[in-house]
Amino acid sequence: MSSSSGVGASPVRPDAVAKLTGEFGYATELHAPGELHGATVRSPVAAADLLGVETAEAMRVRGAYRVLTIADVPGARRVGVKTPDQPVLADGRVRHHGEPIAFALAETAEAARRMALLVRPILRPRPALLDPERALDADAPRVGPDGGNLVHRLRLAHGTARRGATGVRRRWRTGRQDAAFLAPEAGLAFPDGAGGVVLRVATQDLHHDRAQIAAALGLPEERVRVELAGVGGAFGGREDITVHVHLCLAALLSGRPVRALYSRAESFGAHPSRHPAIMTYELTADPDGTFVSLAADLLFDGGAYASTSKAVVGIAHYFAAGPYRIPRVEITTRAVYTNNPVAGALRGFGATQVCFAMESTVDALAAELGLGPADVRRRNLLEPGEPLATSGQRLAGVAAPASLLDALDAVPLPAPAPSLRRGVGVAVGIKSAGLGDGRPEGAGIVLRADRHGVEIVTAAPEVGQGVRAVLAQIVTECLGPVPITFADATSALPASGGSKASRQTMASGGAALRAATRLRQRLGGAFPVDLAALGDGTSIVVEERYDAPPTAAPDPRTGRGDPHIAFQLTAHRAVVDVDPALGMARVAQLVAAQDVGRALNPALVRGQLAGGTVQGAGFALLEEIPVDADGRGGAAGFGTYLLPAAVDVPEVIPLIVESGDPRLPFGAKGVGEGPLISSPAAVAAALRAATGRPVARIPAHPEDLATTHDPAAASPAAAAVDG
């Protein structure tokens, strides 16, 4: 039984008022009496041997306290979100520009920053590897910690191709997009008085952070407590630890609270960005547009350390063929080490890059065959129950992919823009929801009920996606309209896993459903429950865990298997107007359709669809971290890293498709990453339709879009519109 605040409703989320009034406490505002301030000393070069660190001049700064180097790390010197290959502080070598070398501590933030400028690392330059296509050459500089440059490689080949098919071969590139969250990295650490340490930080995974911090400090995990501070955006950029170990080590060595706050420019270089990719696709079809074969070679630039490259490569590999029926596939996917900035998790997680390449190739093949792109898609899209062309896993718990195209088609096009060339592009995308690949997927939760209400105790990080709102709705759905509060999220609570892979609604939502169902039974089974009957001083505590349907890593010999828990299926239509002389583009309309299983909170779902769609349009047109010829990457701020501003955001129409996955709680699937999978590809398709240019890379630059100065070619009558 539902209530006005239960599943399917859109109540005000618990953190909304505090964020709107400015009362929400972000990690950037953390302070403690007697605090020290930290600032990171970073490498000025992309590749060098580190021969020493001179600190004498820095220690003469008024208020200087200490400079930490790798020699001060008592435990594991290397950490990593997936692979422990990244030094806590540079250890004999630097592998990318901006790599942390030392951590300066002072009585004031200004003094710490001054110290960081005066610490002098003694560096002996090494040849830098900046071209990922050279990474596996025999004479390439060696970057990887094992002396090689291959992070991970996957290959699959199966099926039979028919002769005589028409084919196209294209090479596509995607750039280095940043998470660009609004609150830069910050944290506060302090000793707990018993030989341990407490860290308050904005993060996506409390328990994973704790494990890495404890390893570096040489402490048992129970001696490290990570508390979730207010998160000002994440999008994957907070999966890797940044300032975490530095703060905890400084707090233990000084015996005082220590805080740090990155500058915007520092933030751009400190966390991983989206993997740049170089992708070669060859797609063939019969004259009627029926796909025959796909061959793809995918190369991802992982930068100096592994971060999440192995997992990103896996997602890219198994969704490289999109949601299409293709009898013969042959795909090779690699991530390589370079001396470029580290690449890692970012919303879409590899599926975004390959969706751009696959959908762009579909459009190219349709043009070669003289067929409409939408017709070619419809002819080849999978039906529910059919196997993916790559892993062979059957497409289950989803709507028919073609139904998303139907939803797009039902939305009218906007009025044309005079004197500009208009293009319309469509793209279909697919990605998993949840970790999958044979890894455990679950979450724990505790509910505490007394006569005053129910407290939800969860370590699921609220990073802006609205997980607390959804958990409150699930509890309300089971118990009725009871007062609900939340305990602070810490690593001392049952593990919920990270807020990543679009998984928390499934995992923690499943745990909340189980716990609330059991709590209702203990309270008599009625709806709504009568908490007043508990009496003063009486409480009921229920702890539950949810484990998602199991998955299996694919067979490494064949690439076949069932690695995915659930599927995010998306489609976008973009309408773009281009000034052909200047090569400047304006997005006029974006329509986003996504199968969400069931929308537990429709307002939040629409917000996810709109936000991810605009973020994808930004990737297609604006957003890129530049890396110069010396490997220097980053941006000075949002004046040089361009995001879509309010004036850039067009009409965005989110379309919720509900199919209901019967294997998941309430049938709901993860939503967050889907909108950023196919929106860049749709914008790129619209740019091609408007200009006739190949648009082989995103973000597209003005020179990629500028066309002939022939007045006829630039006239509105020449606008290319293809729905």
C-alpha positions in Angstrom: 0.0 0.0 0.0 1.4 3.4 -1.0 1.2 6.8 0.7 1.7 10.3 -0.6 5.4 9.9 0.5 5.8 6.3 -0.5 7.1 4.6 -3.7 5.9 6.4 -6.8 5.5 9.8 -5.1 7.9 12.7 -5.3 8.2 14.1 -1.8 10.7 16.8 -1.0 14.1 15.1 -0.5 15.6 15.3 3.1 18.5 17.6 2.2 16.6 19.9 -0.1 15.8 22.7 2.3 19.3 22.9 3.8 20.9 23.1 0.4 18.5 25.7 -0.8 19.0 27.9 2.3 22.7 27.5 2.4 22.7 25.6 5.7 23.9 22.3 4.3 27.4 21.6 5.7 29.8 20.7 2.8 33.2 19.2 3.4 34.8 22.5 2.3 33.5 24.1 5.5 35.0 21.6 8.0 37.1 23.1 10.9 38.2 22.1 14.4 39.9 24.0 17.3 43.6 23.8 17.1 43.7 22.7 13.6 46.7 22.5 11.3 46.4 23.2 7.6 47.8 21.0 4.8 48.9 21.8 1.2 50.2 19.4 -1.3 53.5 19.7 -3.1 53.0 18.5 -6.7 55.3 17.5 -9.5 56.0 20.3 -12.1 56.9 17.6 -14.7 55.3 14.5 -16.2 58.1 12.1 -15.8 61.2 12.2 -13.7 63.3 10.4 -11.1 62.8 11.9 -7.6 66.2 12.2 -6.0 65.2 14.0 -2.9 63.0 16.7 -1.3 64.6 19.8 0.1 62.4 21.4 2.8 64.7 23.9 4.7 63.4 27.0 3.0 59.8 25.9 3.4 60.3 25.4 7.1 61.4 29.0 7.5 57.9 30.2 6.7 56.2 31.7 9.7 53.8 29.1 11.0 55.5 26.2 9.4 55.0 22.9 11.2 56.3 19.9 9.2 56.7 18.5 5.6 55.6 14.9 5.1 57.2 12.7 2.4 56.9 9.0 1.5 59.5 8.3 4.2 56.8 9.2 6.8 54.3 6.6 5.6 54.3 3.7 8.1 52.3 1.1 6.1 51.7 0.3 2.5 53.3 2.9 0.3 50.9 2.3 -2.6 47.1 2.5 -2.7 44.5 2.3 -5.4 40.7 2.1 -5.9 41.2 -1.2 -7.8 44.9 -1.8 -8.2 47.3 -0.6 -5.4 49.9 1.0 -7.8 49.7 4.6 -6.8 52.2 5.9 -4.2 50.7 7.8 -1.3 53.5 10.4 -2.0 56.0 10.1 -4.8 58.4 7.2 -4.1 61.6 7.6 -6.1 59.8 8.6 -9.3 57.0 10.9 -10.6 54.8 9.6 -13.4 52.5 12.5 -14.2 52.3 16.3 -13.9 50.8 17.2 -10.6 51.6 14.0 -8.8 51.8 14.5 -5.0 55.4 14.6 -3.8 55.0 16.0 -0.3 52.4 17.4 2.2 53.2 20.7 3.9 51.7 21.4 7.3 51.3 24.9 8.9 49.3 26.8 11.4 47.4 28.7 8.7 46.2 27.8 5.2 48.2 30.7 3.7 51.4 29.5 5.4 50.8 25.9 4.2 50.4 27.1 0.6 53.5 29.2 0.9 55.4 26.2 2.2 54.2 24.1 -0.7 55.7 26.6 -3.1 59.0 26.6 -1.4 59.5 22.8 -1.0 62.0 21.9 -3.7 61.8 18.4 -5.2 65.1 17.3 -6.8 64.1 15.8 -10.1 66.0 14.2 -12.9 63.8 14.3 -16.0 62.9 11.1 -17.9 61.4 10.7 -21.4 57.6 11.1 -21.1 55.1 8.8 -22.9 52.2 11.0 -23.9 50.9 9.2 -27.0 48.8 6.1 -25.9 49.2 4.6 -29.4 52.9 4.3 -28.7 52.5 2.8 -25.3 52.9 -0.8 -26.4 55.8 -0.2 -28.8 59.0 -1.9 -27.9 60.9 1.4 -27.6 58.3 3.3 -25.6 59.2 4.7 -22.2 58.1 2.4 -19.4 55.4 3.9 -17.1 53.7 1.0 -15.4 54.9 -0.2 -12.0 55.8 -3.6 -13.4 57.9 -2.2 -16.1 55.2 -2.5 -18.8 52.5 -0.2 -20.2 49.5 -2.5 -20.5 46.9 -2.0 -17.8 44.4 -4.5 -19.2 43.4 -6.2 -22.4 40.3 -8.1 -23.4 39.4 -9.8 -26.6 36.4 -11.7 -28.0 35.6 -13.1 -31.3 32.7 -15.3 -32.3 30.0 -15.8 -34.9 30.2 -16.2 -38.6 30.1 -13.4 -41.2 28.6 -13.7 -44.6 30.5 -12.5 -47.6 29.4 -9.7 -49.9 28.2 -7.3 -47.2 28.7 -3.5 -47.5 30.9 -2.1 -44.9 32.3 1.2 -43.4 35.5 1.6 -41.4 35.8 4.7 -39.2 38.2 6.0 -36.5 36.7 7.9 -33.6 38.2 9.8 -30.7 36.8 11.1 -27.4 38.5 13.6 -25.1 39.3 13.9 -21.4 36.1 15.0 -19.6 36.3 16.0 -16.0 33.7 15.3 -13.3 33.7 19.1 -12.6 31.8 18.8 -9.4 31.2 22.2 -7.7 32.8 21.5 -4.3 36.5 20.7 -4.6 38.3 18.1 -2.5 38.4 18.8 1.2 38.6 17.0 4.5 39.4 17.1 8.2 41.2 14.4 10.1 41.8 14.2 13.8 43.3 11.6 16.3 40.6 9.6 18.1 42.6 9.6 21.4 43.2 5.8 21.3 45.8 5.5 18.6 43.4 5.7 15.7 42.1 8.4 13.5 38.8 9.9 12.2 38.5 11.4 8.8 35.5 13.5 7.6 35.5 13.7 3.9 33.3 13.9 0.8 33.5 10.4 -0.7 31.6 7.9 -2.8 32.7 4.8 -0.7 33.3 5.0 3.0 34.5 1.4 3.5 36.7 1.3 0.5 38.4 4.5 1.6 38.9 3.1 5.1 40.6 0.0 3.7 43.1 2.0 1.7 43.8 4.5 4.5 44.3 1.8 7.1 46.7 -0.1 4.8 48.8 3.1 4.3 48.8 3.9 8.0 49.7 0.3 9.0 46.6 0.2 11.3 43.7 -2.3 11.6 40.6 -1.1 9.8 38.7 -0.7 13.0 41.2 2.0 14.1 40.2 4.2 11.1 36.8 5.8 11.0 35.6 7.6 7.9 32.7 9.9 8.2 30.7 11.2 5.3 30.9 15.0 5.1 28.6 17.0 2.8 29.3 16.1 -0.8 29.1 18.8 -3.5 28.8 16.5 -6.5 30.7 13.4 -7.4 29.9 11.7 -10.8 32.7 9.1 -10.2 35.4 11.7 -9.4 35.4 10.8 -5.7 35.9 7.1 -6.1 39.7 7.5 -5.8 41.2 8.8 -2.7 43.1 12.1 -2.9 43.8 14.0 0.3 42.6 11.1 2.5 45.8 9.5 3.6 47.7 12.7 3.8 45.3 14.2 6.3 45.1 11.0 8.4 48.9 10.6 8.5 49.3 14.3 9.4 46.8 14.0 12.2 48.4 11.0 13.7 51.9 12.4 13.5 51.0 15.8 14.9 48.3 14.8 17.4 46.1 17.6 16.1 43.2 18.1 13.7 44.4 18.7 10.2 42.3 20.1 7.4 42.9 20.7 3.7 41.0 22.3 0.9 42.0 22.1 -2.8 41.9 25.0 -5.1 39.8 24.6 -8.2 42.9 24.3 -10.4 44.3 21.7 -8.0 41.0 19.8 -8.0 41.1 19.4 -11.8 44.5 17.7 -11.6 44.0 15.7 -8.4 41.1 13.4 -9.3 40.9 11.1 -12.4 39.1 12.3 -15.5 37.2 10.3 -18.2 39.5 8.0 -20.3 40.3 9.5 -23.6 39.7 6.8 -26.2 40.8 6.0 -29.8 38.3 3.6 -31.4 38.4 2.0 -34.8 35.1 0.4 -35.9 34.3 -1.6 -39.0 30.6 -2.4 -39.5 29.1 -4.4 -42.3 25.5 -5.0 -43.4 23.3 -6.5 -46.2 21.8 -4.0 -48.7 18.6 -3.8 -46.6 20.6 -2.7 -43.6 20.7 -6.0 -41.7 24.0 -6.0 -39.7 26.4 -8.8 -40.6 29.6 -8.1 -38.7 31.4 -5.7 -36.4 35.2 -5.5 -35.8 36.3 -2.9 -33.2 39.7 -2.0 -31.7 39.4 0.2 -28.6 42.3 1.9 -27.0 41.9 3.8 -23.7 44.5 6.1 -22.2 44.6 5.2 -18.5 47.3 7.8 -17.6 50.0 7.1 -15.0 48.1 4.8 -12.7 45.5 2.1 -13.0 42.7 3.6 -11.0 39.5 2.0 -12.4 40.9 1.3 -15.9 40.4 -2.4 -15.7 36.7 -2.0 -14.8 36.2 0.7 -17.4 37.7 -1.4 -20.1 35.3 -4.2 -19.1 32.3 -2.1 -19.5 33.5 -0.6 -22.8 34.3 -4.1 -24.1 31.0 -5.7 -23.3 28.8 -2.8 -24.6 31.0 -2.0 -27.6 28.3 -3.4 -30.0 25.4 -1.6 -28.4 22.0 -3.2 -28.1 22.2 -4.7 -31.6 21.8 -8.1 -33.2 25.2 -8.8 -34.9 26.0 -12.3 -36.1 29.8 -11.8 -36.1 31.8 -9.7 -33.6 35.5 -9.3 -33.1 36.5 -6.8 -30.4 39.9 -6.0 -28.8 39.9 -3.5 -25.9 43.0 -2.2 -24.1 43.9 0.3 -21.5 47.5 1.5 -21.3 49.7 3.5 -19.0 51.0 6.8 -20.1 52.5 9.9 -18.4 49.2 11.7 -18.9 46.9 12.6 -16.0 45.3 9.6 -14.4 41.9 8.5 -15.9 39.3 6.8 -13.9 35.6 6.7 -13.1 33.2 9.2 -14.6 29.5 8.8 -15.2 29.0 6.4 -18.1 32.2 4.5 -17.2 33.4 3.4 -20.7 29.9 2.9 -22.1 29.8 6.6 -23.1 32.9 6.4 -25.3 31.8 3.2 -27.2 28.3 4.4 -27.6 29.6 7.5 -29.4 31.8 5.2 -31.7 29.1 2.6 -32.3 26.2 5.0 -33.0 28.4 7.2 -35.2 29.4 4.1 -37.2 25.7 3.0 -37.6 25.0 6.5 -39.0 28.0 6.2 -41.4 26.8 2.8 -42.6 23.3 4.0 -43.1 24.6 6.8 -45.3 26.7 4.3 -47.3 23.6 2.1 -47.9 21.4 5.1 -48.7 19.1 4.2 -45.8 17.6 6.2 -42.9 19.6 5.9 -39.7 16.4 5.3 -37.6 15.3 2.6 -40.0 18.7 0.8 -39.8 18.5 1.0 -36.0 15.0 -0.4 -35.8 16.0 -3.3 -38.1 18.8 -4.4 -35.9 17.9 -3.6 -32.3 17.6 -6.5 -30.0 14.3 -7.7 -28.6 14.0 -8.6 -24.9 15.3 -12.1 -24.3 17.8 -12.0 -27.2 21.5 -12.3 -26.4 24.0 -9.4 -26.5 26.3 -9.7 -29.4 29.4 -9.5 -27.1 28.9 -11.6 -23.9 25.9 -13.5 -25.1 24.0 -12.5 -22.0 20.3 -12.3 -22.7 18.7 -8.9 -22.5 16.4 -9.3 -19.5 14.2 -7.1 -17.4 14.0 -4.3 -20.0 11.6 -2.7 -22.4 12.1 -3.3 -26.1 14.9 -0.9 -27.2 12.8 0.2 -30.2 10.1 1.4 -27.8 12.5 4.2 -26.7 12.8 5.4 -30.3 9.0 5.4 -30.4 9.0 7.6 -27.3 11.4 10.1 -29.0 9.4 10.2 -32.2 6.3 11.2 -30.3 7.9 14.5 -29.2 7.5 17.4 -31.7 10.5 19.1 -33.0 11.2 22.8 -32.0 10.6 25.6 -34.4 13.5 26.2 -36.8 16.1 28.9 -36.3 16.6 31.4 -39.1 20.0 31.6 -40.9 21.4 28.5 -39.1 21.7 25.0 -40.4 19.7 22.5 -38.3 20.6 18.9 -37.7 18.7 16.2 -35.8 20.5 13.2 -34.4 19.4 10.0 -32.6 21.4 7.6 -30.6 20.6 4.5 -28.5 22.8 3.4 -25.6 23.2 0.6 -23.1 25.1 0.0 -19.9 24.8 -2.3 -16.9 23.5 -1.1 -13.5 25.5 -2.5 -10.6 29.0 -3.8 -10.2 28.4 -7.3 -11.8 31.3 -9.3 -13.3 31.0 -11.9 -10.6 31.6 -9.4 -7.8 29.3 -9.5 -4.7 26.6 -6.8 -4.9 24.7 -6.0 -1.8 24.2 -3.6 1.1 23.4 -3.6 4.8 21.0 -1.3 6.7 19.7 -0.8 10.2 16.3 0.6 11.2 15.7 1.8 14.7 12.1 2.5 15.7 10.7 4.1 18.8 7.5 6.0 19.6 8.9 9.2 17.9 9.7 7.6 14.5 12.1 5.5 12.5 15.8 6.2 12.2 17.5 4.9 9.0 21.1 3.9 9.7 23.0 3.4 6.4 26.5 3.9 5.1 25.2 4.6 1.6 26.8 7.9 0.6 24.4 10.6 -0.4 26.3 12.3 -3.2 23.5 14.3 -4.6 21.7 11.4 -6.3 18.9 11.3 -3.7 19.5 7.9 -2.1 18.2 9.1 1.2 14.9 10.3 -0.3 14.4 6.9 -2.0 15.2 4.9 1.2 12.8 7.1 3.2 10.1 6.4 0.5 10.7 2.6 0.7 10.4 2.6 4.5 7.2 4.8 4.2 5.8 2.4 1.6 6.1 -0.5 4.1 5.2 1.3 7.4 3.0 4.2 6.5 3.6 7.9 7.0 5.9 7.7 10.1 8.5 10.4 11.0 11.9 9.4 9.5 15.4 10.6 10.4 18.8 9.5 9.3 21.9 8.6 11.3 25.2 10.1 10.1 26.9 7.8 7.5 30.2 6.4 8.7 32.5 3.4 8.1 31.4 2.0 11.5 28.1 1.0 10.0 27.3 -2.1 8.0 28.8 -1.8 4.5 26.6 -0.5 1.8 29.2 -0.4 -1.0 29.9 2.8 -2.9 27.6 5.2 -4.6 28.7 4.2 -8.0 27.6 2.0 -10.9 24.1 3.2 -10.5 23.7 0.7 -7.7 22.4 2.2 -4.5 18.7 2.2 -5.3 18.9 -1.5 -6.0 21.3 -2.5 -3.2 20.5 -0.2 -0.3 16.9 0.0 -1.5 16.7 -3.8 -1.4 18.1 -3.8 2.2 15.6 -1.1 3.2 12.7 -3.1 1.8 13.7 -6.2 3.7 14.3 -4.3 7.0 11.1 -2.3 6.8 9.1 -5.4 6.0 10.5 -7.2 9.0 10.0 -4.2 11.2 6.4 -4.0 10.2 5.9 -7.6 11.1 7.4 -7.0 14.5 5.0 -4.0 15.0 2.0 -6.2 14.3 1.8 -6.2 10.5 -0.7 -3.4 10.1 -0.4 -0.4 7.7 0.2 2.1 8.9 2.1 1.0 12.0 1.4 2.4 15.4 4.7 3.6 16.9 3.0 5.2 19.9 2.3 1.7 21.2 6.0 1.2 21.9 6.0 3.4 24.9 8.7 5.6 26.4 12.2 4.1 26.3 11.2 1.1 24.1 12.8 0.6 20.7 13.0 -2.0 18.1 16.2 -2.5 16.0 16.2 -4.4 12.8 19.3 -5.1 10.7 19.0 -6.6 7.2 21.1 -7.1 4.2 20.2 -7.4 0.5 22.2 -9.3 -2.1 21.5 -8.7 -5.7 21.0 -11.5 -8.3 24.4 -13.2 -8.8 26.6 -12.6 -11.9 29.5 -14.4 -13.4 32.7 -13.0 -15.0 32.9 -14.0 -18.7 35.0 -16.9 -19.8 38.4 -15.3 -20.7 38.8 -17.6 -23.7 35.5 -16.8 -25.3 34.2 -13.6 -23.7 30.9 -15.3 -23.1 29.1 -15.1 -19.7 26.5 -13.3 -17.6 28.4 -10.4 -16.1 25.6 -7.9 -15.7 22.9 -7.5 -12.9 20.6 -5.2 -14.9 20.6 -3.0 -17.9 20.3 0.8 -18.3 18.7 1.3 -21.7 18.6 4.8 -23.1 17.9 6.8 -26.3 18.4 10.5 -27.1 17.3 12.8 -29.8 19.3 16.0 -30.2 18.3 19.1 -32.3 21.3 21.3 -33.0 21.7 24.6 -34.9 25.1 25.4 -36.4 26.5 28.6 -37.8 28.4 27.2 -40.8 30.8 30.1 -41.1 31.9 30.2 -37.5 31.5 26.5 -36.7 29.5 27.4 -33.6 26.7 25.2 -32.4 23.7 25.7 -30.2 21.6 22.8 -28.9 17.9 23.6 -29.5 16.3 20.6 -27.9 17.3 17.4 -26.1 14.9 14.5 -25.6 15.9 11.7 -23.3 14.1 8.4 -23.0 15.2 5.8 -20.5 13.9 2.5 -19.2 14.2 2.8 -15.4 12.3 -0.3 -14.5 10.1 1.7 -12.1 10.4 5.3 -11.1 10.4 5.2 -7.3 10.6 9.0 -7.2 9.6 10.4 -10.6 10.9 13.9 -9.8 14.3 12.6 -8.9 14.4 10.4 -12.0 13.5 13.3 -14.3 16.2 15.3 -12.7 18.7 12.5 -13.3 17.7 12.3 -17.0 17.9 16.0 -17.5 21.2 16.5 -15.7 22.9 13.6 -17.3 21.7 14.6 -20.7 23.1 18.1 -20.4 26.3 16.7 -19.0 26.6 14.6 -22.1 25.9 17.5 -24.4 28.7 19.3 -22.6 31.0 16.4 -23.4 30.0 16.6 -27.1 30.5 20.3 -27.5 32.6 21.9 -24.7 34.2 19.9 -21.9 37.8 18.8 -22.2 40.8 18.8 -19.9 43.7 20.0 -22.1 47.1 18.2 -21.9 50.0 20.1 -23.5 53.1 18.7 -25.2 54.9 18.4 -21.8 52.1 16.4 -20.3 50.8 19.3 -18.3 47.1 18.7 -17.8 44.4 20.5 -16.0 42.5 23.8 -16.1 42.8 27.0 -14.1 39.1 27.0 -13.3 35.7 27.1 -14.9 36.8 30.0 -17.0 39.0 27.6 -19.0 37.2 24.3 -18.5 33.9 25.2 -20.1 30.7 23.7 -18.8 27.2 24.3 -20.1 25.9 27.3 -18.3 22.2 28.1 -17.8 22.1 30.0 -21.1 23.5 27.0 -22.9 20.9 24.5 -21.7 18.1 24.0 -24.2 14.7 22.6 -23.8 15.3 19.2 -22.2 12.4 16.6 -22.2 12.9 13.6 -20.0 10.8 10.6 -20.9 10.4 7.9 -18.3 9.9 4.3 -19.6 8.9 1.8 -16.9 9.3 -1.9 -17.7 9.8 -3.3 -14.2 12.6 -5.7 -13.6 11.0 -8.5 -11.6 14.3 -9.6 -10.1 14.9 -6.3 -8.4 13.2 -4.4 -5.4 10.0 -2.8 -6.8 11.3 -3.5 -10.3 13.6 -0.4 -10.1 16.9 -0.3 -11.9 19.8 2.1 -11.5 19.3 5.3 -13.4 22.1 7.8 -12.9 24.6 6.9 -15.6 22.2 6.2 -18.5 21.5 9.8 -19.6 25.3 10.3 -20.1 25.7 7.2 -22.3 23.8 8.2 -25.5 23.4 12.0 -25.3 26.9 12.8 -26.6 26.4 10.5 -29.5 23.1 12.1 -30.4 24.5 15.6 -30.3 27.4 14.4 -32.5 24.9 12.9 -35.0 23.0 16.2 -35.1 26.2 18.1 -35.8 27.0 15.8 -38.7 23.5 16.2 -40.1 23.7 20.0 -39.8 27.2 20.4 -41.3 27.9 17.3 -43.5 31.2 17.1 -41.7 32.5 13.8 -40.2 32.7 15.0 -36.6 35.1 12.2 -35.7 35.9 13.4 -32.3 34.2 14.8 -29.2 34.1 17.4 -28.0 33.8 18.8 -31.4 35.8 22.0 -32.1 34.7 24.9 -34.3 37.0 23.8 -37.0 35.3 20.4 -37.1 32.0 22.1 -37.8 32.8 25.0 -40.1 31.6 24.4 -43.6 31.8 26.1 -47.0 31.1 29.8 -47.4 28.8 29.1 -50.3 25.6 31.0 -49.5 23.5 28.1 -50.8 25.2 25.7 -48.5 24.7 28.0 -45.5 21.0 28.7 -46.2 18.2 27.3 -44.0 16.9 25.5 -47.1 20.0 23.3 -47.0 19.5 22.2 -43.4 19.8 18.5 -42.9 17.1 17.0 -40.8 16.8 13.3 -40.3 14.7 11.9 -37.5 
